[in-house]
Amino acid sequence: MPDNSGYFESFHEMTDAIRVRLVDDGIKEIDDIDLATMFVQCQSIFKNVEALSNQVMTEAAAIIESVRAVGKAIDDEVKRREQLELNR
């Protein structure tokens, strides 16, 4: 599975930069264009994180299904061997 930690770190940095600017400059002092730009950046971050989350959940579901299938195969084989022992 790909390592997405760099994406998340980048999103944290971008969000922190926006937050710091809002606090340091004071939200009332930031002009309309900059506020709109920050809002669009936040929307973009949200959409990207949501897409990554969906990808991770999809991959996790596939892995869980694979693990279940392997576990069932092992369980079935153990039961088969136990039955062979009982029949001896």
C-alpha angles and dihedrals in degrees: 000000000000119000106246095176091105090058092051092047089051091049090050091051093049093047092046091050090053092046093048091049091050091050099039097043093032118242091249091058096053114097124239096256093053091046090050090048091051091048092052090047090052091049090051092049090049093050093047093048090047091052092049090048091052091048092050092048091050092049091045091052091052091049091048090052091049092049091049091051092050091046091051091049091051092046091049091050092049090051091048091052092046090052090050089053091050091050094054 
